[in-house]
């Protein structure tokens, strides 16, 4: 009887969503927290892996793990927690991009890895790439406590050097 109670209790506990199992088959089922939850919904890894979002078997969004790489010929920089949002993340990488360039990177579906306008003092801002062009809106760090607000854009075909408008 104790065994039956134990099995019954364990059957009601879900610790993790299983790949290929536990299909959601009604409009009231979901993965997450409801109004009576006492803990926040946490999407996390305990090891140094990125978090990826997919729908229809296409990877749309990538939250970077702890790591560093260079962009546009720059030296390697920390890119911990940078977020890439793109209609096809795999194509972004196949176009030659090393990863998201700045804190938030919005990449178009095509010709989305233009690095010519990137500068190492970009980071805390939003990069947009697509159509072989790049735009950045954010802060330019120019030494300790020397920060400019900037809008930067570059066109790979017509302009090799980016245009900067700093405020």
Backbone torsions as a table, in degrees:
resi	resn	phi	psi	omega
1	UNK	NA	-41.0	178.1
2	UNK	-61.6	-39.7	178.7
3	UNK	-63.1	-43.1	179.2
4	UNK	-62.8	-41.5	177.9
5	UNK	-64.4	-42.2	179.2
6	UNK	-63.3	-45.1	178.4
7	UNK	-63.8	-39.8	178.7
8	UNK	-65.0	-40.9	179.0
9	UNK	-67.6	-40.8	-179.2
10	UNK	-69.3	-29.7	-179.8
11	UNK	-65.5	-23.2	-177.7
12	UNK	-92.1	-3.4	-176.9
13	UNK	-100.0	128.7	175.9
14	UNK	-120.4	118.9	-179.9
15	UNK	-99.5	-27.0	-176.6
16	UNK	-154.4	144.9	174.7
17	UNK	-73.1	133.4	-175.7
18	UNK	-95.5	136.4	175.6
19	UNK	-66.0	127.4	178.3
20	UNK	77.8	-0.6	179.5
21	UNK	-125.7	179.4	177.6
22	UNK	50.1	55.6	-178.3
23	UNK	-66.9	141.1	173.2
24	UNK	-81.6	117.8	-174.0
25	UNK	-124.1	9.3	173.8
26	UNK	-136.5	165.2	-179.5
27	UNK	-75.7	-9.1	-180.0
28	UNK	-97.3	-6.6	179.4
29	UNK	-91.1	144.2	179.0
30	UNK	-159.8	167.2	174.0
31	UNK	-106.8	116.5	-179.2
32	UNK	154.6	-157.4	-179.2
33	UNK	-109.2	150.1	173.3
34	UNK	-111.8	-175.6	-174.9
35	UNK	-62.3	-23.9	-178.4
36	UNK	-92.9	4.6	179.7
37	UNK	-65.3	140.4	177.4
38	UNK	-102.9	-3.0	179.2
39	UNK	-126.6	149.1	176.6
40	UNK	-71.3	155.4	172.4
41	UNK	-71.2	127.2	-179.5
42	UNK	-119.9	123.8	169.4
43	UNK	-105.2	111.6	-175.6
44	UNK	-154.0	159.9	170.4
45	UNK	-120.6	145.7	178.8
46	UNK	-88.9	-11.8	177.1
47	UNK	-116.1	172.5	-175.8
48	UNK	-80.8	78.6	176.3
49	UNK	-128.2	150.8	175.3
50	UNK	-71.8	165.8	171.6
51	UNK	-109.8	128.6	-175.7
52	UNK	-119.6	145.1	176.3
53	UNK	-117.3	131.5	-179.4
54	UNK	-127.7	148.3	160.0
55	UNK	-141.0	148.3	178.0
56	UNK	51.7	35.3	178.1
57	UNK	63.2	21.0	177.3
58	UNK	-116.7	131.4	178.6
59	UNK	-81.8	114.8	-175.7
60	UNK	-99.1	-30.1	-172.5
61	UNK	-144.0	145.3	-177.2
62	UNK	-139.4	123.4	172.9
63	UNK	-101.9	115.5	-172.9
64	UNK	-66.8	146.7	171.3
65	UNK	-78.4	179.3	174.6
66	UNK	-65.4	124.3	-179.4
67	UNK	179.6	176.2	179.9
68	UNK	-146.2	153.9	177.1
69	UNK	-165.7	165.0	177.1
70	UNK	-97.0	153.0	176.9
71	UNK	-125.7	133.8	175.5
72	UNK	58.5	36.1	178.7
73	UNK	85.2	-1.0	178.2
74	UNK	-74.6	163.3	176.6
75	UNK	-70.3	163.5	-178.2
76	UNK	-61.8	135.2	179.7
77	UNK	-131.1	153.3	174.5
78	UNK	-64.3	132.4	178.0
79	UNK	-127.1	30.6	-176.4
80	UNK	-59.1	125.0	174.5
81	UNK	73.8	13.0	178.1
82	UNK	-70.5	145.0	-173.8
83	UNK	-115.7	128.8	176.4
84	UNK	-111.3	127.6	175.0
85	UNK	-121.7	120.9	-171.5
86	UNK	-155.4	143.0	176.1
87	UNK	-60.2	-18.9	176.8
88	UNK	-155.3	89.4	-178.0
89	UNK	-57.5	-38.9	-179.3
90	UNK	-62.1	-38.2	177.8
91	UNK	-67.2	-37.6	176.8
92	UNK	-54.2	-46.8	178.6
93	UNK	-70.4	-37.0	-179.7
94	UNK	-69.5	-19.9	174.9
95	UNK	-78.8	-2.4	174.6
96	UNK	106.4	1.0	-179.3
97	UNK	-71.8	141.5	178.7
98	UNK	-81.0	-18.6	-177.2
99	UNK	154.9	-177.2	178.3
100	UNK	-60.4	140.9	-174.4
101	UNK	-81.4	-36.2	-175.3
102	UNK	-134.5	-177.7	-175.2
103	UNK	-49.5	-44.6	174.4
104	UNK	-127.8	126.0	-179.9
105	UNK	-123.4	117.5	175.7
106	UNK	-103.0	116.4	-176.0
107	UNK	-116.9	134.3	177.7
108	UNK	-69.8	173.0	-178.1
109	UNK	-70.6	-31.7	-174.6
110	UNK	-124.7	151.1	175.1
111	UNK	44.6	55.1	-166.2
112	UNK	-109.5	11.7	-174.8
113	UNK	-116.6	30.4	-178.9
114	UNK	-67.0	121.1	-176.3
115	UNK	-112.7	-4.0	-172.1
116	UNK	-59.3	-32.4	-177.0
117	UNK	-90.2	-3.8	-177.5
118	UNK	-71.0	139.6	174.2
119	UNK	-129.4	145.9	-176.1
120	UNK	-60.2	-20.4	179.6
121	UNK	-85.5	4.5	171.3
122	UNK	-85.5	147.8	178.3
123	UNK	-179.5	-59.6	-177.4
124	UNK	-88.1	80.4	-177.4
125	UNK	-178.0	-166.2	-176.9
126	UNK	-117.5	124.9	173.5
127	UNK	-103.8	138.1	174.0
128	UNK	-124.2	126.3	177.6
129	UNK	-128.9	147.9	177.6
130	UNK	165.2	157.6	178.9
131	UNK	55.3	33.0	-178.0
132	UNK	61.1	25.4	177.1
133	UNK	-124.8	165.3	-179.5
134	UNK	-141.6	144.0	173.9
135	UNK	-139.2	143.9	178.3
136	UNK	-133.2	134.3	173.8
137	UNK	-127.1	120.0	-179.2
138	UNK	165.4	-152.9	-178.3
139	UNK	-97.2	143.4	170.4
140	UNK	-111.1	118.0	179.6
141	UNK	-88.1	120.3	-178.5
142	UNK	-122.0	49.1	-176.5
143	UNK	103.6	167.0	-177.0
144	UNK	-59.7	123.5	178.1
145	UNK	62.9	22.7	173.6
146	UNK	-122.9	89.8	-174.1
147	UNK	-124.9	135.4	175.4
148	UNK	-112.0	144.0	167.1
149	UNK	-83.1	134.8	-171.6
150	UNK	-143.1	149.9	166.4
151	UNK	-120.3	120.8	-174.9
152	UNK	-127.6	134.7	173.4
153	UNK	-141.5	155.5	178.6
154	UNK	-146.2	148.0	178.4
155	UNK	-120.6	116.5	-173.8
156	UNK	-61.1	-34.9	-175.2
157	UNK	-82.9	-40.3	-173.0
158	UNK	-100.9	-22.7	-173.2
159	UNK	-140.7	112.2	-179.0
160	UNK	-74.8	-35.4	179.5
161	UNK	-99.9	141.6	-178.9
162	UNK	-72.2	156.7	172.6
163	UNK	-99.5	132.4	-178.0
164	UNK	-114.6	133.7	168.8
165	UNK	-124.6	104.6	-177.5
166	UNK	-104.5	143.2	179.0
167	UNK	-109.6	NA	NA
